[in-house]
Structure formats: C-alpha cells, structure tokens
Amino acid sequence: MQKNYQFETLAVHAGEAPCPVTGALDTPIYQATTFASANSEEMAAIYGEEQPGYMYTRYGNPTLHALEEKIAALEGSEAALVTASGMAAISTAILGYIKAGDHVVASRSLYGAAYHFLDTKLPRMGASTTFVGSLRVADFEKAIQPNTRLIYFESPSNPVLDILDIEGLASLGHAGGIPTMVDNTFASPALQRPLGLGVTTVVHSATKYLCGHGDAMGGAVAGPKEYISLLVHEVIRDFGGVLSPFNAWLILRGIRTLHLRMPAHCANAQNIAEFLSRHPKVERVNYPGLARHPGHELAKRQMKAFGAMISFEVKGGYESGKKVMDRVKIFARAASLGDTRSLIVHSASTSHRAVPRDQRLAMGVTDGLVRLSVGIEAAEDLIADLEQALNY
Ligand SMILES: *Cc1c(COP(=O)(O)O)cnc(C)c1O
C-alpha cells in the first residue's frame, strides 16, 4: 500500500489485498494456530527469521499481520504489533523498554490499570515509576533520573480529559535520549498522530474506537521496526498476550469506517458538552472542545477534533451523579468507550471505587463525576435523554 494515500484510503485498504489464491476481497480469518513448511530447510529459515513466513500464531498470523499493517499505516509507524487487549499492549510495550533497575516517568492522569501496572507490577521486576501530577513539561523534566528509560502518558486522559503537550514531551525525551510512549486510545489516529509529533511509540486499546462496535477486545503497539520485532520475540513470546484471528478480523472491519465514525462521535460530543455546560444542575464539564477547557488551545494544535469523551460534575455530588445514571434511557450504564452506542459511568462508585477518596479527588475524580462515551446516535435524542435524566 502506498504510504502517500490519504488517511481515508489507508483506513479502507492498508494491510489488505485480495487473496492470491481465491481472490477473496475480504481478509480471511486464518483460524489456525500452526503453519506447515515445505521442507525442513524452509522451516529452519522461517524460525531463524532468514525468510518471511508463518509458523505459529503467537509469533505471527496473516489476519493479525493485515491488522498490524493497517494500524502502522494509520499511525505512520514503521511497524505495529497487535495484542489480546489494550492492557496486553501497554504491558508488552513497557516491558520492551524496561528492565530491573530502570525508571519510568509517567503522568498521573492515566487509565486505572495502566497506573496499577506501573505502580505495582514494575516494582516486582525491580523497576520503578515516578508519577507526575501536573501537566507541565518542566515537571516531567524534574522527575527524570539518570536511570529513566521511558516517559509514558495519555492525552486526552481518562476520565478528566487532561490535554498534555505531546510535542513538548517528545522533545524532552529526545533531549535526554529517552523514548516516549503515548496511549492514543481516546483520540484514535483519525484525530491525533503522536508519532508525527516526535513520540517514539503509540499504544492503543483497539477495544475502543479502532474496533468501534463494542464486540472485540484487542490492543496495538505502533513504533520502530526493530523495537516491534523485539516485542514479538522477547515479550509476546514469554508473556503470550496474543490476539485471536477472529478479533483481528472484527477490528479490521471496524477500522474501515473509523474516519466516518469519528467526526460523527465528535460532533455529537461537542453538542452535548455545550448543552451540559449551560445546564443549571451541572457544576463543571470536562471537554477539550469547550473554549474554557484549560487544554483547549493545545488540543486544537495537536488534534483534528476533540474526541467524544466527556466527563461532568453534577451539583450535589455522589447521590446526584447516581440519580442521573439511574434515569438515562438511551445511554447504557456501562464501562468501556468508543462504541457506536452511548455509554455512561459514575467513576467514584465504579472504576475508581478502590482509590482512596483524597487520592481520587487529587486525580480530579470528584464524587459526582459522570463520564460519557458519546455514540453516533442523533445528538437531539441524546441531549433529550440527558435533559430528562437531570430533571430529577
Ligand atoms: C480501555 C483502555 C485501556 C485498556 O484496554 P483494554 O482493551 O480494556 O485492555 C487502556 N487505555 C485506555 C485509555 C483505555 O481507555
């Protein structure tokens, strides 16, 4: 696939070609664990990586490979690796850089499980993380130690929609010879391409917008070819977070409409954020598309649109937040995000219930905070649903 095609063309075509044997236009689901070689010499050459070819799905599979090529084309990376889930991508990608004695500088504004992995699993392996509570590049710089081997962050972040300076953090990494890694799940490559801003590696929960239909888990790492090869041969080999061919096929199908879905998600979210920010029962709305969001200008520079994740604080705290949750009719009370359907979660009683209250408040996850993943239904129906839910 030619690299100079537009994003929309790459989303449809990259990584996929008609089957050379049957002409099947859609990528087959290679539901096979193992692949036969013509003779012992060829088998040895494939195992020794002297010759391309497949041997065992944990090391590679044609359906997974098509998805890897598509994601690499969309993120503009040399190579990509797909994994069983977003967390498999994050843990695999971090373990590709970090060994005992190493140190990570990470944003504190992170997806909960990614925070946990850095906070509790890296120390088991003799590595450590410093979490930076501020969004300023200078504060990340202060956290760097002589053994820092990775800078890790998310933008926009979950669930408070902080916007971090991707180019600034990438430059900080370059200055110190430290790789930078961004979780690009909330934006997807349709809205934001961190590698073009200087970042070394991008990770995804493909479960979200890439798949887009809430029906398959998956993850992806996009980065330099040599590093991706190391992940396959050193990390996935031993930790085994391999994606199923069927899920790869669902995600391939999902990505073909990513460039159509994202603008619809974003337009709905902008309308809803504006409605909420005018509502008397709403204390605060976190959405980077609102001019008063502290990251608005930065988001405008580094994103094509502002995404479709919103969080808002209902006046009256925990009880009010729960009331809104209980009254919605179209929004599903469900975790996850990036689905065509609109979803709603009350963070304090669900995703953040294990976090001590003072720590939770420091993360911006207040008692009444409700998070929306805005789907692609009609904006007027979604707004009417929230309006009646707030009318308690
Ligand atoms: C969901 C999510 C993850 C984890 O992905 P899974 O596919 O659930 O393992 C990581 N980062 C972000 C930002 C997410 O939203």
The ligand as a Gaussian input file, in Angstrom:
#p B3LYP/6-31G(d) Opt

LIG

0 1
 C       -9.705000       0.702000      27.867000
 C       -8.407000       1.393000      27.941000
 C       -7.217000       0.679000      28.138000
 C       -7.210000      -0.818000      28.369000
 O       -7.622000      -1.504000      27.249000
 P       -8.299000      -2.979000      27.295000
 O       -8.539000      -3.253000      25.869000
 O       -9.530000      -2.853000      28.128000
 O       -7.294000      -3.880000      27.932000
 C       -6.045000       1.387000      28.140000
 N       -6.011000       2.722000      27.968000
 C       -7.146000       3.437000      27.800000
 C       -7.045000       4.914000      27.626000
 C       -8.372000       2.806000      27.780000
 O       -9.492000       3.524000      27.606000

